[in-house]
Amino acid sequence: MFFDGKIRIKTENIGKCGQFALLEKEKGKVMDKKEWKQAKKAYQKAKHRAIRPWKGMSIFSAIIAILFIAIFVFCSMFDNTLAARVGGTFWKLENEDENAQYYTSDFDSVDDMVAYGEDLCQRVEAEGATLLMNENNALPLKEGSKVSTFSNSSVNLVYGGTGSGNIDASTADTWKDALEKAGFSVNEKFYESGDGSSYGSDRGGVVTTSAATTSEVPWKVYTDDVKKSVEKYGDAAIAMISRVGGEGSDASYAEDNYLALDENEKEMLSNLAQMKKDGKIKKVVLLINSANALQVDFLKDNTYDIDAALWIGDVGISGINAVADILAGKVNPSGSLVDTYCYDNYSSPAMANFTPVQYEGYKEGLIPDSADTYMVYQEGIYVGYKYYETRYEDAVMKSGNAGDYTYSDTFGYGLSYTTFAYSNYSLTYDEASHQYHAKVTVTNTGDVAGKETVQLYVQSPYTAYDVENKVEKASVALVGFDKTKELEPGESQELEMVVDGADIASYDAYGAETYILDAGTYYFTAATDAHNAINNILTAKGYSADNGMDGTGDASLVGSWENPALDTTTYAVSANGTEITNQLSDADLNLYEGSDQEITYVSRNDWEGTWPSDKVKIALTEQLIDDLQLVQYDP
């Protein structure tokens, strides 16, 4: 194309503009500027009309592609879950034998299987719910009691956790349903729509991406009509405290302690205490609906005048019905806590460095972003009861530089509506099988039928060899447990618990680099809980309240076994003959060759001197940088 005062257009351009230009050329005409602009405008319109459908189709296809990829990834991750929902499977056996029975169901139909699962869930809750306190036999409630439920959690239960703990509770009974099935009359006011219905706790889902929130209803949202209704349903106020937990995020603790009561929960309980004082309600019952160990400092001095507290965990699809049966006395609680509930979660040594720390010398790109932080578990084995009971014993025996330690910073294990007595305890050792047999008779000494969970603990000797080689041992370790049948008042049952020798061995990472059995006296005791166990053993050793014990132990429930010499070979080989020795030693900085830095772990040899005082600072070295490039171990 050239310009000579006129605009000439290439004839190969297509569309109406091109056709027009070609026609004009054939006529011997040359387009002026105005005609050119008109032709260009016509061409652009024609072009846009021509490509508009294709452009829309491209955008639509891109959206469909993105959705398809997301759906494909989701289905790949949760194929079995989806299969369970729609029936069938997403996999197929290769070279399947049509005559083979790969799996024979125990059920005649899916409905039968589901019904069995719901029944099992309810039985598990009935056996596992743990009575933490029961002042003046506040529970069980009388048949037909009129009750009011409190808290957002009472209408927003935690049925399961997040991730693999997540369940579909759309068909599950509500707390109100369960209470009514158990024979209680429930205040309807707390289940009607209103301002409180907008408060919903984050119950998580497949993965929790951030710390969950409590979102309790502020007391000011309770209307006068709702508060007045309590007087007609004042046999008991039942408050539910819930916490969710699972994959994706640690519970927040730095600024807002997720495992402690929030301000709205405190306000709610405070107002319930005032209602009780004013005679509007007779009892306050607290239910802890959480798989996480709630901080129960408010129960230490019973700040809110609570009459009974029951841990119910995550209730599953049907467990809430068992909780209602427990409150009604149709089920006598017989569970025991699997962890120590603290008045102060910060009393644990694990809290001293419970925050990811970035390596000193870190620069972006030096190591993968997913490997730029670390945590050092300086507490070692001293987690839960293994810390609290061990330091308590050392404080009583005035050993290990235990310092000014107060055991009452911990709380609760498991009560019953009746009482039990232990007797006729015996311990025998079978040298041929390396097994210990403990027997104990349990008698129901109360007025109602119930079951009792008996726990068996062992204390291994803590020797000079252990101190020298940094072998840490808890003062007691749970090695067995059993539960009686439902015993009628006055009825007895003998239980036997068998312990393999390997279960009382200790791992020696720095000396023998395998499992060892120290020389000395091993104590075995039948007990109701870990604290009862250590008091039994301390009593058997001759200690008492004069030495600082906070309870009376029973020496008759303690048996002992003597090991004459240090044994570093019996448990150094697995049952299939494989040598047992250190693996992944570089996970311990003291055994890692890529750094000269030393880590001080908590030791019962010097509690005060080894207590974590600050976060451990780890500097990147050439070897560490190289090893962190691949953040997984070779098989």
C-alpha positions, 0 to 999 in steps of 0.5 A: 500500500502507498500514499499519494494524497489518497489511501489505497487498500490492499485487495487481499483484505477480506470481509465487506471492506475488502470486497468494497475496496476491490469493487472500487478498484475494478471501477478505476476509483481510488478511495479518499480518507472518508471512504476509507474510514467508512470501509474500515469501520464496516470491516471491523464490525464484520470481523467482530461479528465473525469472531464473537461466537468463537471468542465466547466458545473459548471462554466457555471452554476454559471455564469448563476445563478449569472445573473439570480439572478441579472435579477430577482432582477432587474425585481422585482424592476422595474416590472411595468416599464418593463411591460410598455415597453413590454405590459401587466403587471407582476401581476394578480388580485386574485379572478378577476371578469371577468364582472367587469371593473376595469379600463376603459381607456380614450384612444382608443389605446396606440398610442393615450395615448402616444400622449396625454402624449407628448402633456401634457408634452409640455403644462406643459413646456410651462406653467412652464418655467420661464423667469429670465431676459430679457434685452432690450426685447432680447426675443422673437427672430425674426422669421427665426433668424439664431442661434448658440447653445453652450455647451455640454448640447445643444446636451446632454439635461437633459430630466429627473432626476435619479431614478423615474425621469429617462425617455426614451428619445430615441425618443425625439426631440433634441434641434436642432430639436425643434429650426428648428420646431419653424422656426429658422435656426440652425448652423450645425457645432455644431452638426457634429462629432469632438473632442467635441463629446467625452465630455459627461456629466453624465446624471445619470440613474436609480440611481446616485451612485456618484455626476454627473459631468459637462464635458463641452467642453473646449474652445480650442477644438472649431476649427477655422472652428466652431468659424468662422461659428458663424458669419453666424448664429449670430442673437443669441448665445444660451448657455445651462447649464444643471445639473442632480439630483436624487436618490443616491447622493447629489450634490457635493459642498465641493471642486467642487460646482456642482451647480455653473458654472465650469471653462469651462462653464465660459470660454465659456460664456466669449468667447461668450461675446467677440464675442458679443463685436466684433459684431459676435453675436447680443444676448446671451441667457442662458437656465438653464436645471436643476431641481436643483437650479443653483447658479447664481452669474454670473447674479448678475453683468451680468459678461458675458453680457447675454441678456436673461435667461430662466429656463426650468427645466428637459424638459421631452419627448417633453418639449424642443419644448415648449422652442423653441416656447418661444424663437420664441414668439409663447408662452409667458412664465408665470411660476414662480420659486418654489424656490429661486435662490441664488447668493451664495448658501452658504448664506443659513443656511442649508449649515452650516451643510450639511455634515454627521457627525460621532457620537462621541464615535463610534466604528465599530460594536457598531451600524449599519454602516448605522446609524453611521452618522447624520445631524442636520437640525438646519435651521428648517423652514428657507429654501429658501424664508422662510429664505431670506424674513424673515431675510429681513423683520427683517432687515428692522424692526430692529428686531431679531438681523438680523445684516448686512443682504443684501437681494440682495444675492438672484435672480429672480422669473418670468417675461413675454413678457408683463406687468400686473397690479393688482387691486380691491383686497379684503379679506373676512373671512367665519367664518362658514367654517374657510376659507379666500377668496381673490379676485384680478383683473389682467389686461394685460397692455402690447402689447402682449397676455400673462398669469399671475401667481398670488400668495397669501401669508400670514403673521402670527403674531410672538408673545411673546408666540412664542418666549417663546415656540420656535415656528418659523414663516416665515414672509410670507408663500405661501398659494395659487396661480392661473393663468389667462387665456391668456389675450389680451392687455388691457383685465382683469380677476378677480381671487379668491383664497380660503385658509383654516384656517388650512393652516395658523396655526403654529405647536407648538412642545414645548408648546401646542404640536399641531397646534395653531393660535396665537392672533394678525393680519394676513396679506394676500397679492396678489403678483408676488413673495415672495419678492413682498409680503413682500414689500407689507406687510411692506408698509402696516405697514408703512415702506419705503425705509428710513427703508431699503426697497429695493423696493416699495410695494403696500398696496392696495394689502394687507388685514388683519384679527384679531384673538382676542386670542391664539387658541390651540384647533380649529386645534388640531384635524384632519378632521376625529376627530383624535387628532393631537399631537407630533409624533416621538419627539425623532427625535429632540434631545431637546425632546429625553430622551436618551441624555442631549445634547441641540441643538440650532436651527436658530431663528428669535428671534436672527439671529446672536446668533443662526446662525450655526457656527460649526457642532453639535457634538453628543456623543453616549449614552447607550440609543442612542446606543440601539435605533440605533440598529433598524433604523426604527420606529415601526408602 
